[in-house]
Structure formats: C-alpha cells, structure tokens
Amino acid sequence: MLDQVPYLSYVISAFIGIGLSAATGFRVFLPLFAVSLASYFHWIPMSESFEWLAGLPALITTGIATVVEILAYYIPFVDHLLDTVSVPMATVAGSILFASQFAELGTFPQWALALIAGGGTAATISSGFAGIRAASTATTGGLGNSIVGTTETAGAGIMTVLAMVAPIIAAILAIILLVVVVVYGRKAWRKLRGRKTPSTE
C-alpha cells in the first residue's frame, strides 16, 4: 500500500539524508565511516556516483579520521582548534551524505538541495555545540568539555544508526535537535559574551 504513495522514495531519502546530516553536525567523520562501512558490506545500497564512498580506501580513511576526531575532542585546546573548522567540514560532509540519497535527481537540484537541507542542518548543529563547548570552557575551566564531547559522539552514533534503520524517527529527532541546539546554543553564546564584555571595558 505504501508503494502507491506518490514520491514516497524521495520522502524516505530526505529523512535518511536529514538524519545523516544531523549526525555530521555532532561528528564529521563518524557518519561518513558508518555509511562507508555499511555500503562496503552491501548492507545499504549506494548509487554509482557515490561508489567511491563504498570503496576500501574511503573506509580506511574515514575509519582513521573517526578515531582521531573522537580522541582529539578530549584534548584541551585541540578541541577548540577543531571547533574552528568543524562547521565548514560538517557542512561539506552533511551535503555529501544528503546528496548520496538523491542521485536520481539532476546535478543542480541534487546539490542545491543537499547544501540547503543537508549542509544547513549539519552546520546549525555543529555551530550550536561549538557555542555550548565555549560556554562550558568559560564556566567550568574546560572540565565539562569531556561531557560535551562524549554527548556529541553518542549523538553522532545514535543519529547515524537511526538514519539507516529508522529514518522517520531520525528526521523527527533531527528537527527537535535543531530547535534545541539553536535555543541553547544562542543562550550559551550570550552567556559567553556577557562574561567577556566586562573584561574588555
């Protein structure tokens, strides 16, 4: 019966793409590694234009990058350096994973949609957590950053798995996350600015 629903495949693809994009907002390489691993073992299909993601070189590269990224967020100062590049990297990764779900579309609509929906979702979540991390550093002297880092890694893992096995739930959670991260991320940045302002006067 569901097969008769118009454009159902595009809707499901959008849900998967949003879920994966949200995951890259937490951790850039973990979702890429998970998708590469799943497609390498043929657990999920991969279109021709994204076959490179299912190859062994991509699997090894994203696997190493995932481990390095996760561990780096537990090193003081290094985590802040990563935050400076995490937003653009997450935007690129989110766009790639979103675009991989819409290979049937033309090149322009595929990547336009990927940049807006996929890249936008990833960038929003990534920038929100960068703000939360900055506030954590200011209020706890960096002691709370490991908790933020662990939360991000867990969020990336959960969202990636849900995107592949329960895309509707993943999309709903992604929307909720966007709202929560935007609200709390802004509050975190405001608190941080409020703490910096007196010292500059």
N, C-alpha and C positions, 0 to 999 in steps of 0.2 A: 504493500500500500504506500509506503514511504517513497518507493521508487517513482511513483507518479507525481510526487510533489515537484513543481517547476523549480529548476535551478538549485535543487537540494545539494548536489555535489559541490556547487560553489559556496553554499552556506556552510557546509561542513568544512570545506577547505579554509574558509575565512575563520572559523572557530579554531581550527588547528593552528593557523598562522598567527592569530592573536595570542593564543596560549604560548606558542614558542617564542614569539616576540617579547611577551611579558617575562618569560624565563631569562632571556638575554639581558633584560633590564637588571636582573639580580646578579648574574654571572655571564660574561660574554661567551666563554668557550664551552662551558658545560652543556648547554643545549645543542651546540654545534657538534660536540663529541657524541652526545646521545643519539642524535639523528644520523650521524655518520655511522655509528655502531649498528643501529637498527637497520639502516639501509644496506650496510655491508653484509649482514647476515640475512638479508631479504625478509626481515620482519615487517618492514614497511616498504611500499613501492617508491621509486624515485624516477622522476622524468629524465629524459635524455639530456636535456640542457643542464641538469644538476647531477649527472652521473659521477662527476669528479668528487662530490661530497661522499659518495659511497665507496670510493677507492681506498686502498690501503694507505697511501701517502697522507690523505686527508685524515684518516682515522688515527694514525700515529701522531701527526702534527697536532690535531685538536686534543688528543689524549694528554700529550705532554703539556700543552698550553693550559689545559684544565687544571692539572695538578699544580703547576707553577702559580696560576692565578689564585687558586684557593689558598695555598700556603702563604702567598705574598700578602694577603689581606690580614694575616696575623702578625706581620712585622711592622712595628711602629715606623712612621714616616713614609715607608714604602706604600702603605695603604692609601695615604694621601696623594702620593705621586700617581698611583693607579686611578684615583678618582678624577684627576685632571684629564685623563684620556679615556675614561670608561664610557662617558656619554657618547662621543663620536663613534667609538668602537661598538658600543651596544646598538647604536643606530644602524650601522652597517650590517652587523650580524642579524639584527631583527629584520631588516629589509630583505636580506638574503633568504632567511628561513621562511618569511612570509611569501616571497616571490616563488619559492620552490613549490608552493602549493597551488600556484596559478600558471603553470607552464603552458596551458592550452590557450591562454589569452595572448594577444599581440604583445610585442615587446614593450611598447609605450604604456598601455594600460596596466600591464603586469607590474612594471617597476614604479609607475606613478602610484598605484595602489599600495605597493609594498613600502615605499618611502613614507607615505602618509599614515597608513594604518600600522604597518609593522615597525618602521623606524620611529614613528611618533610614540607608539606605546613603549618601546624599549627605552627611548631617550627620556621619557617622562618618569618612568620608574627608576632608571639609573640616576638621574639628577636628584630625584626625591631622596633616595638613600644616601647620596653624597652629602645632602644637607643634613640628614639625620646623623651621619657619621661625624660631620663637622661639629654639630651641636654636642654630640657625645664626647668628642675630644675636649671641647671647651668646658663642659660641665663635670667630666669625670677624669680629666687629665689623660684620656686615651684608654683608661681601664675598661670602659664599656664597649670599646671598638670590637673586641673579640666576639662579644654577644651579637653586635650588629652584623659582623662578618659571618658568623655561624647561621644567623637568621637568613641572610642573603643566599648562602649556599643551599640551605634547606629549601628555601623558596624556589630557587632555580631548579632543583631536582624534582620537587613536587609538581611544579607547573609543567616541566618537560614531560614527565610521565603522564600527567592528566591530559596534556595536549594530544598525545598519541593514542591513549586508550579511552579517554572520556572528554572529547573536545568541547562539548557543550558546557560541561562543568568548568573546564579550563577557561573558556571565554567569559563565563559569568564571574569567576574568581578574578580574572584579569581586569574586568571593568570595576569590580569592587576595589581591587588593589590600586587602580589608577586614582580613584576618588580618595582613598585613604592616604596614599603616598603624597598626592598633591596637597591635601589638607595639612598633614603632619609635617611634610617637607617644608612647606611655606612657614609653618609655625617655628620649625627648627631654625630656618634661616633668619627669621625675625628675632628670635632669642639671641642668636649668634651676633647679629648686627647690633642689637641692644647692648650686648656685653662689650663690643669693640668701640662703640661710639664714645663713651666717657673717656677712654684712654687716649683718644685721638684729639681731644679738646684741651 
